[in-house]
Amino acid sequence: MQRNHIDLVAEMLSDDVTPERLKEIESTHSNLANIVLQLKNDYEEYKASRESSLRGKLGAFSRKFDSVKKFSEHEGVRDYIRKHGLSEETISHENDENYNPLELEARRIFANNKERKSAIRHAFEYENRNNYSTILQDERNFKRNKYVRQYARSLVQKESDLSKKLDELYEDKQKREQAIAKAYESFNNGTYSRNDYIIERIHLLHNHMKLQRLLYAK
C-alpha cells in the first residue's frame, strides 16, 4: 500500500504528468492530494528555517576565531590560503628570519574584514565537508541522508527503484564518493528540491504510522 502511495505522489509531482491524469489522481485520492498540497506549503517554511539555521551555525562558527592564533591554526583557513596563494605583501617577507608564509598570510587576512569573512566561510565549509564525508561512510547514514537520496532519485526512473540504486551507490567505493560529493554540494548550496522534500515526508509519515490515519480521515 505504501509503495502505491509513494508512486502516486511521484507521478503527481512529475513534469510528465498530464492535466487529465493529475485531475484523475486528485479526484480518486483526494486525501493524498490534500497532504501533498500541505507539504508544498510546508516546503517554503522548511527553506526559510534552513537558511536561518545555517546563518546561526556560521555565526557561532565565526565567533570561535576571536584571536589571530586560533584563526591561523585552523586547517580550513590554511586550506583557504593554499587555494588562493600568498599575497605579494607576504612574499615580500620571504627573506626574513623565521619566515612562516602560512602564519604571516593568515595574520594579514585576519586584519582585513572582508577577506577574514571569506576565509571563515571557506573554513566553515571545509569543516562541514570533512565531517559530512566521515559520517556518510556509514551505510545507514548514507542511505538515510536526504541529499544522497535526492541524488540517487535523479538516477532512477521510478521511486520503487530507489532502494536498489542506493545499494549500488554504497557498494561501489567510487560511486559512493561521487554520491557523497554530490550530496554535500546540494547541502552546501541549499538545493533540496520541493519534490524530494514531499516524497521524503510521505516516507516519514508512513514510517511513523501517520499516513494511513491521514489518508482515511473523514
Long-range contacts (C-beta under 8 A, 24 or more apart in sequence): 1-212, 2-206, 2-211, 3-159, 3-160, 5-32, 5-202, 5-206, 5-211, 5-215, 6-159, 6-160, 6-199, 6-202, 6-203, 6-206, 7-158, 7-159, 7-160, 8-32, 9-36, 9-198, 9-199, 9-202, 10-158, 10-159, 10-195, 10-199, 12-36, 13-195, 13-198, 13-199, 29-215, 31-214, 31-215, 31-216, 31-217, 32-215, 35-202, 35-205, 35-211, 35-214, 35-215, 36-198, 39-197, 39-198, 39-201, 39-202, 40-194, 40-198, 42-197, 42-201, 43-194, 43-197, 43-198, 46-197, 47-190, 50-190, 50-192, 51-190, 54-190, 57-124, 58-120, 58-121, 58-124, 61-120, 61-123, 61-124, 61-127, 62-117, 62-120, 62-124, 65-110, 65-116, 65-120, 68-106, 68-107, 68-110, 71-106, 71-109, 71-110, 71-116, 71-119, 71-120, 72-102, 72-103, 72-106, 72-107, 72-110, 74-123, 75-123, 75-126, 76-122, 76-123, 76-124, 76-125, 76-126, 76-127, 77-106, 77-109, 77-119, 77-120, 77-122, 77-123, 78-102, 78-106, 79-122, 79-123, 79-126, 80-109, 80-118, 80-119, 80-122, 80-123, 80-126, 81-105, 81-106, 81-109, 81-119, 83-122, 125-188, 128-184, 128-187, 128-188, 129-184, 129-188, 132-180, 132-183, 132-184, 132-187, 133-180, 133-184, 136-180, 136-183, 137-176, 139-170, 142-166, 142-169, 142-170, 142-176, 142-179, 142-180, 143-170, 145-183, 146-192, 146-196, 146-200, 147-182, 147-183, 147-184, 147-186, 147-187, 147-192, 148-179, 148-180, 148-183, 149-196, 149-200, 150-183, 150-186, 150-192, 150-193, 150-196, 151-179, 151-182, 151-183, 151-186, 152-179, 153-196, 153-199, 159-199
